[in-house]
Amino acid sequence: MPDMFRHNPELSRYELEVDGLLAFADYQRSGHRLVIPHVETDPALRGQGAAARLMAQVAQVARSEGMRITPLCSYAAAWLKRNDPDLIA
């Protein structure tokens, strides 16, 4: 089954479902900034690139909405620094 990316506004997070397991990035919107305080991946998905695929989707959403990302989570900060530093606010 392919990855399923979705926005879950009720929980203020973006989710990536992989084979029934979840990776998610909590967010808060502040003006033109998307603040990411926490990224979490189901332990069974760790080491499979799920968090990276999630962050790639979150970055795409931010870019399409003209937003920049303020990563408070160390994983989100490291991913953005390596892959999309221009989005860091």
Helices and strands as residue ranges (DSSP letters): E 4-8, E 13-18, E 21-30, E 33-41, G 43-45, H 50-64, E 68-71, H 74-83, G 85-87
